[in-house]
Amino acid sequence: MSAGVAGAPRPWWRSKLRRQEVLAGYFTILPWILGFLIFVAGPILFSFYLSFSEYDILKPPKLIGLDNYREMAEDRLFWQSLRVTTIYAAGAVPLAVVVGYLLALMLNQKVGGLSFWRTAFYVPAIVPVLAVSYLFAWIFNPDIGLVNGLLRQIGVQGPQWFASRQWVLPTFMIMELWAAGGGMVLYLAALQGVPTSLYDAAKVDGATAWRRFWHVTLPMTTPVIFFQFLIGLIASFQLFTGPFLVTQGGPANASLFYVLYLYRNGWKYFNMGYASALAWVLVVIILIFTLLSFRVARRVVYYESEEP
């Protein structure tokens, strides 16, 4: 009796030609696989090992169990960095989403010079973060900065901005809006992808412009809004360059963002074990917020392919 079903395709490993094709495919992507294992997967696994170790780079790692995590629970600066980052994320991410979406709504209209305005709002998003950080350090300089200079012209004494414990986080949130044009491009594509038949049907039913926006435009673009919100949330917990260049965590640790504190422990104090533990706690925090976001998205995000 035949071992297989008559006419059934042969498994690839029984065909010499198919085996050669599969091996050729794996050989083609071998550089990427090696690069991933050596430069990504390897360091990730090593950092997990280091999170349970005491390691100062100069001496071999010494396993200490959960001591790094116990120390973290009692570390005042750890909780301060987590608090600062959470407050920033809670303010900056929704603000960036709203501003980017409003820009897209305005630039989705038939106005003169539309290509120019779209380019003008998008270009700042591709300016290097290094340049943006120094630019805003000057703009919000309390003595020679552009903003306080303009405020003085109208008789208003501006705040200290980056040098103020009360204003430093709002200033970083304002700085985040510089790149709102990057999200605007995706919102604009989503707006232009809304079927015109839905607007026509809404007009026939007598829907006002506001109702067409609320019941047609907004639901149809929620997938992109959710995507931008999630990406922005993840990026906000990894904010580093701006605070590192402008404030170094000051004043009085008011801008001590999580990754900046992680960097301090790893590369300033050479406490690589503790820094690795901080990194893995950050992974867990981002994972939790991501899962919560997806859970909420089930109720508020509409996908056109879903069954009613």
MIVO-584531 format. One record per atom (N, C-alpha, C): z, x, y; residue number from 1. Coordinates in steps of 0.1 Angstrom, whole numbers, plus 5000, padded with zeros to 4 digits. Layout:
BEGIN
{site {Z,X,Y},NUM}
...
END
This chain:
BEGIN
{site {5000,5009,4988},1}
{site {5000,5000,5000},1}
{site {5000,5009,5012},1}
{site {4992,5005,5023},2}
{site {4992,5013,5035},2}
{site {5005,5013,5042},2}
{site {5009,5025,5048},3}
{site {5022,5025,5055},3}
{site {5021,5018,5068},3}
{site {5010,5017,5074},4}
{site {5009,5010,5087},4}
{site {5001,4998,5087},4}
{site {5000,4990,5097},5}
{site {4992,4978,5098},5}
{site {4978,4982,5100},5}
{site {4969,4975,5093},6}
{site {4955,4978,5094},6}
{site {4950,4976,5108},6}
{site {4943,4985,5114},7}
{site {4937,4984,5127},7}
{site {4947,4987,5138},7}
{site {4960,4990,5135},8}
{site {4969,4993,5146},8}
{site {4966,5007,5151},8}
{site {4968,5010,5164},9}
{site {4966,5023,5170},9}
{site {4975,5033,5164},9}
{site {4970,5045,5163},10}
{site {4979,5056,5157},10}
{site {4988,5061,5168},10}
{site {5001,5065,5164},11}
{site {5010,5071,5173},11}
{site {5004,5083,5179},11}
{site {5008,5087,5192},12}
{site {5001,5098,5199},12}
{site {5004,5111,5192},12}
{site {5016,5112,5185},13}
{site {5019,5125,5179},13}
{site {5011,5128,5166},13}
{site {5003,5117,5161},14}
{site {4995,5119,5149},14}
{site {4980,5122,5153},14}
{site {4977,5122,5166},15}
{site {4964,5125,5171},15}
{site {4964,5139,5178},15}
{site {4956,5148,5173},16}
{site {4956,5161,5179},16}
{site {4951,5161,5193},16}
{site {4941,5153,5196},17}
{site {4937,5152,5210},17}
{site {4947,5146,5219},17}
{site {4955,5136,5215},18}
{site {4965,5130,5223},18}
{site {4977,5140,5225},18}
{site {4980,5148,5214},19}
{site {4990,5158,5216},19}
{site {4987,5168,5226},19}
{site {4974,5172,5226},20}
{site {4970,5182,5236},20}
{site {4970,5176,5250},20}
{site {4967,5164,5251},21}
{site {4967,5157,5265},21}
{site {4982,5156,5270},21}
{site {4991,5152,5261},22}
{site {5005,5151,5265},22}
{site {5011,5165,5268},22}
{site {5008,5175,5260},23}
{site {5013,5188,5263},23}
{site {5007,5194,5276},23}
{site {4994,5191,5278},24}
{site {4988,5196,5291},24}
{site {4994,5189,5303},24}
{site {4998,5176,5301},25}
{site {5005,5169,5312},25}
{site {5018,5175,5315},25}
{site {5026,5178,5305},26}
{site {5039,5184,5307},26}
{site {5038,5198,5313},26}
{site {5028,5205,5308},27}
{site {5026,5219,5313},27}
{site {5022,5218,5328},27}
{site {5015,5208,5332},28}
{site {5011,5206,5346},28}
{site {5023,5204,5355},28}
{site {5033,5196,5351},29}
{site {5044,5193,5359},29}
{site {5056,5202,5356},29}
{site {5054,5213,5348},30}
{site {5064,5222,5344},30}
{site {5070,5229,5357},30}
{site {5062,5233,5367},31}
{site {5069,5239,5378},31}
{site {5079,5230,5385},31}
{site {5075,5217,5386},32}
{site {5084,5207,5393},32}
{site {5097,5206,5385},32}
{site {5095,5205,5371},33}
{site {5107,5203,5362},33}
{site {5116,5215,5364},33}
{site {5110,5227,5363},34}
{site {5119,5239,5365},34}
{site {5126,5239,5378},34}
{site {5118,5236,5389},35}
{site {5124,5236,5402},35}
{site {5135,5226,5403},35}
{site {5133,5214,5397},36}
{site {5144,5204,5397},36}
{site {5156,5208,5390},36}
{site {5154,5214,5378},37}
{site {5166,5219,5370},37}
{site {5173,5230,5377},37}
{site {5166,5239,5383},38}
{site {5172,5251,5388},38}
{site {5178,5248,5402},38}
{site {5171,5241,5410},39}
{site {5175,5240,5424},39}
{site {5182,5226,5427},39}
{site {5181,5216,5418},40}
{site {5187,5203,5421},40}
{site {5198,5200,5410},40}
{site {5193,5198,5398},41}
{site {5202,5194,5388},41}
{site {5213,5204,5385},41}
{site {5209,5217,5384},42}
{site {5218,5228,5382},42}
{site {5230,5228,5392},42}
{site {5226,5229,5405},43}
{site {5237,5229,5415},43}
{site {5246,5217,5415},43}
{site {5240,5205,5412},44}
{site {5247,5193,5412},44}
{site {5258,5194,5401},44}
{site {5254,5198,5389},45}
{site {5264,5199,5378},45}
{site {5274,5210,5381},45}
{site {5269,5221,5387},46}
{site {5279,5232,5390},46}
{site {5289,5227,5400},46}
{site {5285,5219,5410},47}
{site {5294,5214,5420},47}
{site {5304,5205,5414},47}
{site {5300,5197,5404},48}
{site {5310,5188,5397},48}
{site {5320,5197,5390},48}
{site {5316,5208,5384},49}
{site {5326,5217,5378},49}
{site {5335,5223,5388},49}
{site {5329,5227,5399},50}
{site {5337,5233,5410},50}
{site {5347,5224,5416},50}
{site {5344,5211,5416},51}
{site {5354,5201,5421},51}
{site {5367,5201,5414},51}
{site {5367,5206,5402},52}
{site {5380,5207,5394},52}
{site {5385,5221,5394},52}
{site {5380,5230,5403},53}
{site {5383,5244,5403},53}
{site {5388,5249,5417},53}
{site {5394,5260,5417},54}
{site {5397,5267,5429},54}
{site {5387,5279,5430},54}
{site {5379,5279,5441},55}
{site {5368,5289,5441},55}
{site {5366,5292,5456},55}
{site {5367,5305,5459},56}
{site {5365,5310,5472},56}
{site {5353,5319,5474},56}
{site {5344,5319,5464},57}
{site {5331,5326,5464},57}
{site {5333,5341,5460},57}
{site {5344,5347,5464},58}
{site {5346,5361,5461},58}
{site {5352,5363,5447},58}
{site {5359,5353,5442},59}
{site {5365,5354,5428},59}
{site {5359,5343,5419},59}
{site {5359,5345,5406},60}
{site {5354,5335,5397},60}
{site {5362,5322,5399},60}
{site {5355,5310,5396},61}
{site {5362,5297,5397},61}
{site {5374,5297,5387},61}
{site {5384,5291,5391},62}
{site {5396,5289,5383},62}
{site {5399,5274,5382},62}
{site {5399,5269,5370},63}
{site {5401,5255,5368},63}
{site {5415,5251,5372},63}
{site {5416,5240,5380},64}
{site {5429,5235,5384},64}
{site {5431,5220,5382},64}
{site {5422,5214,5374},65}
{site {5423,5200,5371},65}
{site {5420,5191,5383},65}
{site {5428,5182,5385},66}
{site {5426,5172,5396},66}
{site {5434,5176,5409},66}
{site {5438,5188,5410},67}
{site {5445,5192,5422},67}
{site {5438,5190,5435},67}
{site {5424,5193,5435},68}
{site {5417,5191,5447},68}
{site {5417,5176,5451},68}
{site {5416,5167,5442},69}
{site {5416,5153,5445},69}
{site {5430,5148,5449},69}
{site {5440,5154,5443},70}
{site {5454,5150,5448},70}
{site {5456,5155,5462},70}
{site {5451,5167,5465},71}
{site {5453,5173,5478},71}
{site {5445,5164,5488},71}
{site {5434,5159,5484},72}
{site {5426,5150,5493},72}
{site {5434,5138,5497},72}
{site {5441,5132,5488},73}
{site {5448,5120,5490},73}
{site {5459,5122,5501},73}
{site {5464,5134,5503},74}
{site {5474,5137,5512},74}
{site {5469,5145,5525},74}
{site {5456,5147,5525},75}
{site {5449,5154,5536},75}
{site {5447,5145,5548},75}
{site {5454,5147,5559},76}
{site {5452,5139,5571},76}
{site {5438,5140,5576},76}
{site {5432,5152,5576},77}
{site {5419,5154,5582},77}
{site {5408,5147,5573},77}
{site {5410,5146,5560},78}
{site {5401,5139,5551},78}
{site {5400,5124,5556},78}
{site {5412,5118,5558},79}
{site {5412,5104,5561},79}
{site {5407,5102,5576},79}
{site {5409,5112,5584},80}
{site {5404,5111,5598},80}
{site {5388,5112,5597},80}
{site {5383,5121,5589},81}
{site {5368,5122,5589},81}
{site {5362,5110,5582},81}
{site {5369,5104,5573},82}
{site {5364,5092,5567},82}
{site {5364,5080,5577},82}
{site {5375,5079,5584},83}
{site {5377,5069,5595},83}
{site {5366,5070,5605},83}
{site {5364,5082,5610},84}
{site {5353,5085,5620},84}
{site {5340,5081,5615},84}
{site {5336,5085,5603},85}
{site {5323,5082,5598},85}
{site {5321,5067,5595},85}
{site {5331,5060,5591},86}
{site {5330,5046,5588},86}
{site {5328,5038,5601},86}
{site {5336,5042,5611},87}
{site {5334,5035,5624},87}
{site {5320,5038,5630},87}
{site {5316,5050,5629},88}
{site {5302,5053,5634},88}
{site {5292,5045,5626},88}
{site {5293,5044,5613},89}
{site {5283,5037,5605},89}
{site {5283,5022,5608},89}
{site {5295,5017,5610},90}
{site {5297,5002,5613},90}
{site {5290,4999,5626},90}
{site {5290,5008,5636},91}
{site {5284,5006,5649},91}
{site {5269,5010,5650},91}
{site {5266,5022,5645},92}
{site {5253,5028,5647},92}
{site {5242,5021,5639},92}
{site {5246,5018,5626},93}
{site {5235,5013,5617},93}
{site {5230,4999,5621},93}
{site {5239,4989,5624},94}
{site {5234,4976,5628},94}
{site {5227,4977,5642},94}
{site {5232,4986,5651},95}
{site {5226,4987,5664},95}
{site {5212,4993,5662},95}
{site {5210,5003,5654},96}
{site {5197,5008,5652},96}
{site {5187,4998,5646},96}
{site {5192,4990,5636},97}
{site {5184,4980,5630},97}
{site {5179,4970,5640},97}
{site {5189,4965,5648},98}
{site {5185,4954,5658},98}
{site {5176,4960,5669},98}
{site {5178,4972,5674},99}
{site {5169,4977,5684},99}
{site {5155,4980,5679},99}
{site {5155,4986,5667},100}
{site {5142,4988,5661},100}
{site {5134,4975,5658},100}
{site {5141,4965,5654},101}
{site {5135,4952,5651},101}
{site {5130,4946,5664},101}
{site {5138,4946,5675},102}
{site {5134,4940,5688},102}
{site {5122,4948,5693},102}
{site {5121,4961,5692},103}
{site {5110,4968,5696},103}
{site {5097,4964,5689},103}
{site {5099,4962,5676},104}
{site {5087,4958,5668},104}
{site {5082,4944,5672},104}
{site {5092,4935,5675},105}
{site {5088,4922,5680},105}
{site {5080,4922,5693},105}
{site {5085,4931,5702},106}
{site {5078,4932,5715},106}
{site {5064,4938,5713},106}
{site {5063,4948,5704},107}
{site {5050,4955,5703},107}
{site {5041,4948,5693},107}
{site {5046,4937,5688},108}
{site {5037,4928,5679},108}
{site {5030,4918,5688},108}
{site {5032,4918,5701},109}
{site {5025,4908,5709},109}
{site {5012,4914,5715},109}
{site {5004,4906,5720},110}
{site {4992,4910,5726},110}
{site {4994,4914,5741},110}
{site {4996,4927,5743},111}
{site {4999,4932,5756},111}
{site {4990,4944,5759},111}
{site {4988,4947,5771},112}
{site {4979,4958,5775},112}
{site {4985,4971,5771},112}
{site {4977,4981,5767},113}
{site {4982,4994,5764},113}
{site {4990,4994,5751},113}
{site {4988,4986,5742},114}
{site {4996,4984,5730},114}
{site {4997,4997,5722},114}
{site {4986,5004,5720},115}
{site {4986,5016,5712},115}
{site {4994,5027,5719},115}
{site {4994,5028,5732},116}
{site {5001,5037,5740},116}
{site {5016,5035,5738},116}
{site {5021,5022,5739},117}
{site {5035,5019,5738},117}
{site {5040,5021,5724},117}
{site {5032,5018,5714},118}
{site {5036,5020,5700},118}
{site {5038,5035,5698},118}
{site {5029,5043,5703},119}
{site {5030,5058,5701},119}
{site {5042,5063,5709},119}
{site {5044,5058,5721},120}
{site {5055,5063,5730},120}
{site {5069,5060,5723},120}
{site {5070,5049,5717},121}
{site {5083,5046,5711},121}
{site {5085,5053,5697},121}
{site {5074,5056,5691},122}
{site {5075,5063,5678},122}
{site {5077,5078,5679},122}
{site {5071,5084,5688},123}
{site {5071,5099,5689},123}
{site {5086,5105,5690},123}
{site {5095,5099,5697},124}
{site {5109,5104,5697},124}
{site {5115,5105,5683},124}
{site {5111,5097,5673},125}
{site {5116,5097,5660},125}
{site {5112,5109,5652},125}
{site {5102,5116,5656},126}
{site {5097,5128,5649},126}
{site {5101,5141,5656},126}
{site {5108,5140,5667},127}
{site {5114,5152,5674},127}
{site {5125,5158,5666},127}
{site {5125,5171,5664},128}
{site {5136,5177,5655},128}
{site {5150,5174,5661},128}
{site {5159,5172,5651},129}
{site {5172,5168,5655},129}
{site {5179,5179,5663},129}
{site {5176,5191,5661},130}
{site {5181,5202,5669},130}
{site {5178,5200,5684},130}
{site {5166,5197,5687},131}
{site {5162,5195,5701},131}
{site {5168,5183,5707},131}
{site {5169,5172,5699},132}
{site {5175,5160,5703},132}
{site {5190,5162,5707},132}
{site {5197,5169,5698},133}
{site {5211,5172,5700},133}
{site {5213,5179,5714},133}
{site {5205,5190,5716},134}
{site {5207,5197,5729},134}
{site {5203,5189,5741},134}
{site {5193,5180,5739},135}
{site {5188,5171,5750},135}
{site {5199,5162,5754},135}
{site {5206,5155,5744},136}
{site {5216,5146,5747},136}
{site {5229,5153,5752},136}
{site {5231,5165,5747},137}
{site {5243,5173,5752},137}
{site {5241,5175,5767},137}
{site {5229,5176,5772},138}
{site {5227,5178,5787},138}
{site {5227,5164,5793},138}
{site {5220,5154,5788},139}
{site {5220,5141,5794},139}
{site {5234,5135,5796},139}
{site {5243,5137,5787},140}
{site {5257,5132,5788},140}
{site {5267,5142,5792},140}
{site {5262,5154,5797},141}
{site {5272,5163,5803},141}
{site {5279,5157,5814},141}
{site {5293,5157,5814},142}
{site {5300,5150,5824},142}
{site {5299,5156,5838},142}
{site {5295,5169,5840},143}
{site {5293,5175,5853},143}
{site {5279,5176,5858},143}
{site {5270,5180,5849},144}
{site {5256,5182,5854},144}
{site {5246,5173,5847},144}
{site {5251,5164,5839},145}
{site {5243,5155,5831},145}
{site {5235,5145,5839},145}
{site {5224,5140,5833},146}
{site {5215,5131,5840},146}
{site {5223,5117,5842},146}
{site {5230,5112,5832},147}
{site {5236,5099,5833},147}
{site {5247,5099,5843},147}
{site {5256,5108,5843},148}
{site {5267,5108,5853},148}
{site {5261,5111,5867},148}
{site {5250,5119,5868},149}
{site {5244,5121,5881},149}
{site {5238,5108,5887},149}
{site {5232,5100,5878},150}
{site {5227,5087,5883},150}
{site {5239,5078,5887},150}
{site {5249,5078,5879},151}
{site {5261,5070,5882},151}
{site {5267,5074,5895},151}
{site {5268,5087,5898},152}
{site {5274,5091,5911},152}
{site {5265,5086,5923},152}
{site {5252,5084,5921},153}
{site {5244,5080,5932},153}
{site {5247,5066,5936},153}
{site {5253,5058,5927},154}
{site {5257,5044,5930},154}
{site {5272,5043,5932},154}
{site {5279,5054,5933},155}
{site {5293,5054,5935},155}
{site {5302,5051,5923},155}
{site {5297,5054,5911},156}
{site {5305,5052,5899},156}
{site {5308,5065,5893},156}
{site {5320,5067,5889},157}
{site {5325,5079,5882},157}
{site {5323,5078,5867},157}
{site {5314,5085,5862},158}
{site {5310,5083,5847},158}
{site {5321,5089,5839},158}
{site {5322,5085,5826},159}
{site {5332,5091,5817},159}
{site {5328,5105,5812},159}
{site {5336,5110,5804},160}
{site {5334,5124,5799},160}
{site {5324,5124,5787},160}
{site {5321,5113,5782},161}
{site {5311,5111,5771},161}
{site {5315,5119,5759},161}
{site {5308,5130,5755},162}
{site {5311,5138,5743},162}
{site {5325,5145,5744},162}
{site {5330,5146,5756},163}
{site {5343,5153,5758},163}
{site {5354,5143,5758},163}
{site {5352,5131,5756},164}
{site {5362,5120,5756},164}
{site {5365,5115,5742},164}
{site {5377,5113,5738},165}
{site {5381,5108,5725},165}
{site {5376,5093,5724},165}
{site {5377,5086,5735},166}
{site {5373,5072,5735},166}
{site {5357,5070,5735},166}
{site {5350,5079,5741},167}
{site {5336,5077,5743},167}
{site {5327,5086,5734},167}
{site {5333,5095,5726},168}
{site {5324,5104,5718},168}
{site {5317,5096,5707},168}
{site {5323,5087,5700},169}
{site {5316,5080,5690},169}
{site {5305,5070,5696},169}
{site {5309,5062,5706},170}
{site {5298,5054,5713},170}
{site {5286,5062,5718},170}
{site {5289,5075,5722},171}
{site {5278,5083,5727},171}
{site {5269,5088,5716},171}
{site {5275,5091,5704},172}
{site {5267,5094,5692},172}
{site {5259,5082,5688},172}
{site {5265,5070,5689},173}
{site {5257,5058,5686},173}
{site {5245,5056,5695},173}
{site {5247,5058,5708},174}
{site {5236,5058,5717},174}
{site {5225,5068,5713},174}
{site {5230,5080,5710},175}
{site {5221,5090,5706},175}
{site {5212,5086,5694},175}
{site {5218,5079,5685},176}
{site {5211,5074,5673},176}
{site {5199,5065,5676},176}
{site {5200,5058,5687},177}
{site {5189,5049,5691},177}
{site {5177,5057,5695},177}
{site {5178,5070,5698},178}
{site {5166,5078,5701},178}
{site {5156,5077,5690},178}
{site {5160,5076,5678},179}
{site {5150,5075,5666},179}
{site {5147,5061,5662},179}
{site {5151,5051,5670},180}
{site {5148,5037,5665},180}
{site {5134,5035,5663},180}
{site {5125,5042,5670},181}
{site {5111,5040,5668},181}
{site {5106,5043,5654},181}
{site {5113,5051,5646},182}
{site {5109,5053,5632},182}
{site {5109,5041,5624},182}
{site {5120,5033,5626},183}
{site {5121,5020,5619},183}
{site {5112,5010,5624},183}
{site {5109,5011,5637},184}
{site {5100,5001,5644},184}
{site {5087,5001,5637},184}
{site {5082,5012,5632},185}
{site {5069,5012,5625},185}
{site {5069,5003,5612},185}
{site {5080,5004,5605},186}
{site {5081,4996,5593},186}
{site {5083,4982,5596},186}
{site {5091,4978,5606},187}
{site {5092,4964,5610},187}
{site {5079,4959,5615},187}
{site {5072,4967,5622},188}
{site {5059,4962,5627},188}
{site {5049,4959,5616},188}
{site {5049,4967,5606},189}
{site {5041,4965,5594},189}
{site {5045,4952,5587},189}
{site {5058,4950,5586},190}
{site {5063,4938,5579},190}
{site {5059,4925,5587},190}
{site {5061,4926,5601},191}
{site {5057,4915,5609},191}
{site {5042,4911,5608},191}
{site {5034,4921,5607},192}
{site {5020,4919,5606},192}
{site {5016,4914,5592},192}
{site {5025,4916,5583},193}
{site {5022,4911,5569},193}
{site {5026,4897,5566},193}
{site {5033,4890,5576},194}
{site {5037,4876,5574},194}
{site {5024,4868,5574},194}
{site {5022,4859,5564},195}
{site {5010,4851,5563},195}
{site {5009,4841,5575},195}
{site {4997,4841,5581},196}
{site {4995,4832,5593},196}
{site {4996,4818,5589},196}
{site {4993,4815,5576},197}
{site {4994,4801,5571},197}
{site {5008,4795,5573},197}
{site {5018,4803,5572},198}
{site {5032,4798,5573},198}
{site {5034,4794,5588},198}
{site {5029,4802,5597},199}
{site {5031,4799,5611},199}
{site {5023,4786,5614},199}
{site {5011,4785,5609},200}
{site {5003,4773,5611},200}
{site {5010,4760,5606},200}
{site {5016,4761,5594},201}
{site {5023,4750,5588},201}
{site {5035,4746,5597},201}
{site {5042,4757,5602},202}
{site {5054,4754,5610},202}
{site {5050,4747,5623},202}
{site {5038,4751,5629},203}
{site {5034,4745,5641},203}
{site {5030,4730,5639},203}
{site {5024,4728,5628},204}
{site {5020,4714,5624},204}
{site {5032,4705,5623},204}
{site {5043,4711,5618},205}
{site {5056,4704,5616},205}
{site {5064,4703,5629},205}
{site {5058,4709,5640},206}
{site {5065,4708,5653},206}
{site {5075,4718,5656},206}
{site {5076,4729,5648},207}
{site {5086,4739,5650},207}
{site {5084,4747,5663},207}
{site {5094,4749,5670},208}
{site {5094,4757,5683},208}
{site {5092,4772,5679},208}
{site {5090,4780,5689},209}
{site {5088,4794,5687},209}
{site {5101,4800,5681},209}
{site {5113,4796,5685},210}
{site {5125,4801,5680},210}
{site {5127,4797,5665},210}
{site {5123,4784,5662},211}
{site {5124,4780,5648},211}
{site {5114,4787,5639},211}
{site {5102,4790,5644},212}
{site {5093,4798,5637},212}
{site {5098,4812,5634},212}
{site {5104,4818,5644},213}
{site {5110,4831,5641},213}
{site {5121,4830,5631},213}
{site {5130,4820,5633},214}
{site {5143,4820,5624},214}
{site {5139,4816,5610},214}
{site {5130,4807,5608},215}
{site {5127,4802,5595},215}
{site {5115,4808,5588},215}
{site {5107,4815,5595},216}
{site {5095,4822,5590},216}
{site {5095,4837,5591},216}
{site {5095,4841,5604},217}
{site {5094,4856,5606},217}
{site {5106,4863,5600},217}
{site {5118,4859,5603},218}
{site {5130,4867,5599},218}
{site {5131,4867,5584},218}
{site {5130,4855,5577},219}
{site {5131,4856,5562},219}
{site {5121,4865,5555},219}
{site {5109,4864,5561},220}
{site {5098,4872,5554},220}
{site {5099,4887,5557},220}
{site {5107,4891,5567},221}
{site {5108,4905,5569},221}
{site {5122,4910,5565},221}
{site {5130,4902,5559},222}
{site {5143,4907,5554},222}
{site {5143,4918,5544},222}
{site {5133,4919,5535},223}
{site {5132,4931,5526},223}
{site {5132,4944,5534},223}
{site {5124,4945,5545},224}
{site {5123,4957,5553},224}
{site {5136,4959,5561},224}
{site {5141,4949,5566},225}
{site {5154,4950,5573},225}
{site {5165,4956,5564},225}
{site {5165,4950,5552},226}
{site {5175,4955,5542},226}
{site {5173,4970,5539},226}
{site {5160,4973,5537},227}
{site {5157,4987,5533},227}
{site {5162,4997,5545},227}
{site {5158,4993,5557},228}
{site {5162,5001,5568},228}
{site {5177,5002,5570},228}
{site {5184,4991,5567},229}
{site {5199,4991,5568},229}
{site {5205,5000,5558},229}
{site {5200,4999,5546},230}
{site {5205,5008,5535},230}
{site {5203,5022,5537},230}
{site {5190,5026,5541},231}
{site {5187,5040,5544},231}
{site {5195,5045,5556},231}
{site {5197,5037,5566},232}
{site {5205,5041,5577},232}
{site {5220,5042,5574},232}
{site {5225,5034,5565},233}
{site {5239,5035,5561},233}
{site {5241,5048,5553},233}
{site {5232,5051,5544},234}
{site {5233,5064,5536},234}
{site {5233,5076,5546},234}
{site {5223,5075,5555},235}
{site {5222,5086,5565},235}
{site {5234,5088,5574},235}
{site {5240,5077,5578},236}
{site {5251,5078,5587},236}
{site {5263,5084,5580},236}
{site {5265,5083,5567},237}
{site {5276,5090,5560},237}
{site {5273,5104,5558},237}
{site {5260,5109,5561},238}
{site {5257,5123,5559},238}
{site {5254,5129,5572},238}
{site {5258,5123,5583},239}
{site {5255,5128,5597},239}
{site {5262,5142,5598},239}
{site {5255,5152,5603},240}
{site {5260,5165,5604},240}
{site {5255,5173,5617},240}
{site {5242,5173,5618},241}
{site {5236,5183,5628},241}
{site {5241,5180,5642},241}
{site {5241,5167,5647},242}
{site {5245,5164,5660},242}
{site {5259,5168,5663},242}
{site {5269,5163,5655},243}
{site {5283,5167,5657},243}
{site {5285,5182,5656},243}
{site {5278,5188,5647},244}
{site {5280,5203,5645},244}
{site {5275,5211,5658},244}
{site {5264,5206,5664},245}
{site {5259,5214,5675},245}
{site {5266,5210,5688},245}
{site {5269,5197,5690},246}
{site {5274,5192,5703},246}
{site {5289,5193,5704},246}
{site {5296,5188,5694},247}
{site {5311,5187,5696},247}
{site {5319,5195,5687},247}
{site {5314,5200,5676},248}
{site {5321,5207,5665},248}
{site {5333,5199,5660},248}
{site {5332,5186,5661},249}
{site {5343,5177,5656},249}
{site {5353,5173,5667},249}
{site {5352,5179,5679},250}
{site {5361,5176,5689},250}
{site {5357,5163,5697},250}
{site {5364,5159,5707},251}
{site {5377,5165,5711},251}
{site {5389,5160,5702},251}
{site {5398,5168,5698},252}
{site {5409,5165,5689},252}
{site {5405,5157,5677},252}
{site {5394,5162,5670},253}
{site {5389,5157,5658},253}
{site {5384,5142,5659},253}
{site {5381,5138,5671},254}
{site {5376,5124,5673},254}
{site {5362,5123,5668},254}
{site {5355,5134,5666},255}
{site {5341,5133,5661},255}
{site {5340,5142,5648},255}
{site {5351,5142,5641},256}
{site {5351,5150,5628},256}
{site {5345,5142,5617},256}
{site {5332,5142,5617},257}
{site {5324,5134,5606},257}
{site {5327,5140,5593},257}
{site {5325,5132,5583},258}
{site {5328,5136,5569},258}
{site {5321,5149,5564},258}
{site {5308,5149,5566},259}
{site {5300,5161,5562},259}
{site {5304,5173,5570},259}
{site {5307,5172,5583},260}
{site {5312,5183,5591},260}
{site {5325,5189,5585},260}
{site {5334,5180,5581},261}
{site {5346,5184,5575},261}
{site {5344,5191,5561},261}
{site {5334,5186,5554},262}
{site {5330,5192,5541},262}
{site {5325,5206,5544},262}
{site {5316,5207,5554},263}
{site {5311,5220,5558},263}
{site {5322,5230,5562},263}
{site {5331,5226,5569},264}
{site {5342,5234,5573},264}
{site {5349,5240,5561},264}
{site {5352,5232,5552},265}
{site {5360,5237,5540},265}
{site {5351,5246,5532},265}
{site {5338,5243,5530},266}
{site {5330,5252,5522},266}
{site {5326,5265,5528},266}
{site {5322,5264,5541},267}
{site {5315,5276,5547},267}
{site {5324,5283,5558},267}
{site {5334,5276,5563},268}
{site {5343,5282,5572},268}
{site {5356,5288,5566},268}
{site {5361,5280,5557},269}
{site {5374,5284,5550},269}
{site {5371,5289,5536},269}
{site {5358,5288,5531},270}
{site {5354,5293,5518},270}
{site {5362,5286,5507},270}
{site {5366,5274,5509},271}
{site {5373,5266,5499},271}
{site {5363,5257,5492},271}
{site {5354,5264,5484},272}
{site {5343,5257,5477},272}
{site {5347,5246,5467},272}
{site {5358,5248,5461},273}
{site {5363,5238,5451},273}
{site {5367,5225,5458},273}
{site {5374,5226,5469},274}
{site {5378,5214,5477},274}
{site {5365,5208,5483},274}
{site {5356,5216,5488},275}
{site {5344,5211,5494},275}
{site {5336,5203,5484},275}
{site {5335,5208,5471},276}
{site {5328,5201,5461},276}
{site {5334,5188,5457},276}
{site {5348,5188,5458},277}
{site {5355,5175,5455},277}
{site {5352,5165,5466},277}
{site {5351,5170,5479},278}
{site {5347,5161,5490},278}
{site {5333,5156,5488},278}
{site {5324,5164,5483},279}
{site {5310,5160,5481},279}
{site {5309,5149,5471},279}
{site {5317,5150,5460},280}
{site {5316,5140,5449},280}
{site {5323,5127,5453},280}
{site {5333,5128,5462},281}
{site {5339,5116,5467},281}
{site {5329,5109,5476},281}
{site {5322,5117,5484},282}
{site {5311,5111,5492},282}
{site {5301,5104,5484},282}
{site {5297,5110,5473},283}
{site {5287,5103,5464},283}
{site {5293,5090,5459},283}
{site {5305,5089,5456},284}
{site {5311,5077,5451},284}
{site {5312,5066,5462},284}
{site {5315,5071,5474},285}
{site {5316,5062,5486},285}
{site {5302,5056,5489},285}
{site {5292,5064,5489},286}
{site {5278,5059,5492},286}
{site {5274,5050,5480},286}
{site {5277,5053,5468},287}
{site {5274,5045,5457},287}
{site {5280,5031,5458},287}
{site {5293,5031,5462},288}
{site {5300,5018,5463},288}
{site {5293,5009,5474},288}
{site {5291,5015,5486},289}
{site {5285,5008,5497},289}
{site {5271,5003,5493},289}
{site {5263,5012,5485},290}
{site {5250,5008,5481},290}
{site {5250,4996,5472},290}
{site {5260,4996,5462},291}
{site {5261,4985,5453},291}
{site {5265,4972,5460},291}
{site {5274,4973,5470},292}
{site {5279,4962,5477},292}
{site {5267,4956,5486},292}
{site {5259,4965,5491},293}
{site {5248,4961,5499},293}
{site {5238,4953,5491},293}
{site {5235,4958,5479},294}
{site {5226,4951,5470},294}
{site {5232,4937,5465},294}
{site {5245,4937,5464},295}
{site {5251,4924,5460},295}
{site {5249,4914,5471},295}
{site {5252,4918,5484},296}
{site {5250,4909,5495},296}
{site {5235,4905,5497},296}
{site {5226,4915,5494},297}
{site {5212,4913,5496},297}
{site {5207,4902,5487},297}
{site {5213,4899,5476},298}
{site {5208,4889,5467},298}
{site {5209,4875,5474},298}
{site {5218,4874,5483},299}
{site {5220,4861,5490},299}
{site {5212,4860,5503},299}
{site {5209,4871,5509},300}
{site {5203,4870,5523},300}
{site {5189,4876,5524},300}
{site {5184,4883,5513},301}
{site {5171,4889,5514},301}
{site {5161,4881,5506},301}
{site {5150,4877,5512},302}
{site {5140,4869,5505},302}
{site {5128,4877,5501},302}
{site {5124,4876,5488},303}
{site {5112,4883,5483},303}
{site {5102,4872,5480},303}
{site {5090,4874,5486},304}
{site {5080,4864,5485},304}
{site {5076,4860,5470},304}
{site {5078,4870,5461},305}
{site {5074,4868,5447},305}
{site {5084,4860,5439},305}
{site {5096,4858,5446},306}
{site {5107,4851,5438},306}
{site {5104,4836,5437},306}
{site {5109,4831,5426},307}
{site {5107,4817,5423},307}
{site {5117,4809,5432},307}
{site {5113,4797,5437},308}
{site {5123,4790,5446},308}
{site {5134,4784,5437},308}
END
